[in-house]
Structures are given as structure tokens and as C-alpha cells.
Amino acid sequence: MTFKGILTRPRAAALATVMAAGLGALAMAAAEHASNANPPATFRYASPDESVSRNTFAPVVKKVLPAVVNVASSKMVKNPMGMTPGNMEPFFRQFFGGEEAPFGSNGRGQAAPQQLEQGQGSGVIVSPEGYILTNNHVVDGATILRVTLSDKREFKARVVGTDPKTDLAVLKIDAANLPTVVIGDSDKIQVGDFALAIGNPFGLGGTVTMGIVSATGRSNLGIEDYEDFIQTDAPINPGNSGGALVNDHGDLIGINTAILTHGSEGNQGIGFAIPVAVARNVTDQILRNGKVTRAYLGVMSEGVTPALAKAFHEKEPAGALVSEVKHASPADHAGIEKGDIILAVNGKPISDNAQLRMLISLMQPGTSVNLKVLRDGAERDIPARLEEMPTETAKAGSEPENAQTGMEGVSVEDVTARNARQIGVPSDTAGVVVTAVDPASQAALNGLRRGDVIVEVNRKPVHNTAEFEQALKRSEAETLLLVNRQGQTVYLAV
């Protein structure tokens, strides 16, 4: 039987009163027993020092932040819109001071050919005498540079030297006894290490973000001529350029320089920093000579894919495959040959062509190096003496018209004066021109392009379509092509 429908409100209230009285008595007895069994509670409060978490980067930031500065640049640029209040919509005119102070005008209501453009970036003090390291793109073309320290002092800065190929620049301000950053060792960082980015995002100044080292040795991104970037997910935004990337000890490991945005102007978790080893080399040369001089080996090279490793009888896809040796270059004098794979320089393993290029560029002209080379499946040591890099020039060209000869998925024709001019190669270039490539063919998937000139098949020269067809008939399942692409040669395994 339940109480539902039986207990009326008065009787239920009376019963509740009796039960409450009994429970109250029990509670008083329990409390009296507890007071006899346990002493009054005593609380311990943290001291001011103990209340601060020990899991913090605050000491690191306190050490580094004074050495990171804001860099403001001003330069005159062309006025592409020719805006004056007279040709603006009325809604926009109110923001530019009326007819008396037109935006981008010469003061008489006429469009000025130039206008003042201002930018914000960051920099790192590397010397107490006032030398500051930053990105070249932060100061490029600037007519006025002003540096603001963490203590709000402002100084006019001058450019000591720049290196556009690595996007680095050195500035000087007239100050002394400045706080400096500790130079770390970027060669020892590992993926997963903590990383702090410190700089001036969106002009805010003195901003610190945290992440990890996401990758090292990032290259072939098309950001700079020489790339060996540290990748980090520490948030980097516009204005962070030239700022510091430090480790959990506060040592400088990189100079923040670029972000991957995919159409957004802000951080996407993929940022890049120039390793401090590169920055230190460039800074030393600028301070010593006023410019950067690079060593030169004289080869064109490419990374080794698994298909190329198999074609060249290499156990693993590593090293830099030499696709061209410049005439009378240090490599030519040393006996390096087309088709060699450079595995190491002075005992340091080479993972790909970008690493080889960067490593050589950081050396001084006149340096003697020992190259470990794989040739015809056998390793050998070849000494070479580097020279100063000559002025680099780029060759341009257009693609040839299509033709109807060739092999499965690929059409070729003989090199003529006309098509050689179109694709940017000398008219006496030997080989066959690729005039069409089926996008679904294996050749296209492996990198062969319309406009390429095939000069070798399986390490044997071909001079015309007849020789090309004969070489293909002798070829096995996989064909090794040497291709001249607008003056540069690359190997392709098809």
C-alpha cells in the first residue's frame, strides 16, 4: 500500500512535524558526537609566491621582451587610384578631410602621382650598440624607419645592409647599453620543442604567443630564394615579421618571416621562421662587409624521388641529383658529372637539393669541401673548391605549338629555330620538344610538361624524334629522361 490518496494535507503536515522533530534530535546528537571527536578545521593559505603557477613562461618572456622592438616604415608609392575628394563618393569623402586635405592629392584637389604608405613590423636587438635584425620586406623601399623599444623610447633607424635572397636586414639605431636576445642554436631544435613568437602583430606591440616547432627544413615554398624554414604553430600574424622565435629558455632560434593564409589575412597555425644559424651568418657578413657573399658549386640539382632512387640504383631516396654541371664551375673542375647524386658535404648528409643549395650558400668563396657522391651505384669522395657565386639570371620562354608525333600520352617533335625561340632554349639544343602531354598519362603524373626538351633517354643522348623512338623501344618498364626546361635540366623517371 502506498501513501498516495490516503494522507490528507493536515495529517501529512502533522506527520512531517513529528518526523522533523525526531530528525532534529538525531542531528543534534550527531553534531555533539562530532564536536567531541574532531577539533575545529584549520585552513592553510598560499603565500604570494606560492599562488603563482610554476608552469609558466613568464621568466622567459621577461628576459626576451625588452629585446624585441617595433619597426615602423614609411615610403612613397604610386597612387594607383588617383583618389581626390572631387572624384570620391560623398559617403567616403567625409573620411579624408574634405577639399582642403584630400587623400592622395597634391593639396590642390588634384590626384598626386605618389602617396605615403606606412607599415608595421618587428625586430630583434642583437647587439647592445643598437644593431637590430629584421626582415628585408619590412624595410624594403622605406624612406623613414622608426624603432620603438619596449620601454616606449623611439629612435630613427638606418639600414646597414639587406639580403633579399633570405629576406633579412640589419638596422642601426643611435643607442647604447640596450637589452639583447641570447642567440641560440637552431641546428639542435627538434620537432615538438616549445616555441614562443614575440613581436608586433597588427601593430599591437609586445605580444607573445606559444606553440611548438611543427617541422624543420621547410623549403621549396617559393617564399625566398634560399629556404630552410622552421615551421611553427605559435600564432604569427601580420606585423610579426622580423620578430623573435625563441625556445623555452628564451634563446633566439629564428626570425619570424611568413605565414600560410589560404586567403585569410590572419594566422592559420602554419608560420615560418628563418633559422638563427642563417640569420647569424647573414648578419655577420653585413656587419663585416656591408653585403652578403655566397659560395658557388655550379650544379643544378633536384630532389631524389623513390622512382629516381630506383633508376639510379640508390637504396633510399636521399641526396641531391645533379641534372646539370655549369661549364668551368667548381663542380666542373672537380669532376662532378651529370647524374651524380651528392649524398654529403664535409660529412653532413644531404637530404635534398634545397639543403645542398642552402648549405653551400652559407659557406665563403674559396672554401674547400669534400663531396660524397653516388655514381653508377658506387660511392666516391670528390674534393672541390668553392668560388664566389656569379650574378644569377633567369630565362623566360613560352610553350611551343602542338605536334602529332611521339609515344603513348606524349607528342614530340624535333627542335627547330622557331620552337626553340618559343620555349627559351638555344636553337642548337639537341633533343626533342614535348608538344603535348595527356594529363592522365604516367609521364604527366611524373612531371613531364609541354615545352620540355628531352635530351637523354636512359642516360643516352637523343638528337631527333627517330633516335627518341629507338631509345624508347630499347627502354624497360621505367624510363629515365633528362629534360631541358627553359634552360635548366632535370631528371624524370617515367
Secondary structure, DSSP 4 states (H G I P E B T S, - for coil): --STTT--HHHHHHHHHHHHHHHHHHHHHHHHHHHHHSPPP---PPPTTTTS-SS--HHHHHHHGGGEEEEEEEEEEE-SS---GGGS-HHHHGGGTTTTS-TTB-SSSSBPSEEEEEEEEEEEE-STTSEEEE-HHHHTT-SEEEEE-TTS-EEEEEEEEEETTTTEEEEEES--S---PEE--GGG--TT-EEEEEE-GGG--SEEEEEEEEEEEE--SSSSSS--EEEE-S---TT-TT-EEE-TT-EEEEEEEEE--TT-SS--S-EEEEEHHHHHHHHHHHHHHSS---EE--EEEEE--HHHHHHTT-SSS-SEEEEEE-TTSHHHHHT--TT-EEEEETTEE--SHHHHHHHHHTSPTT-EEEEEEEETTEEEEEEEE-EEPPPP------PPPP-S-EETTEEEEE--HHHHHHHTS-TT--SEEEEEE-TTSHHHHTT--TT-EEEEETTEE--SHHHHHHHHHH--SS-EEEEEETTEEEEEE-
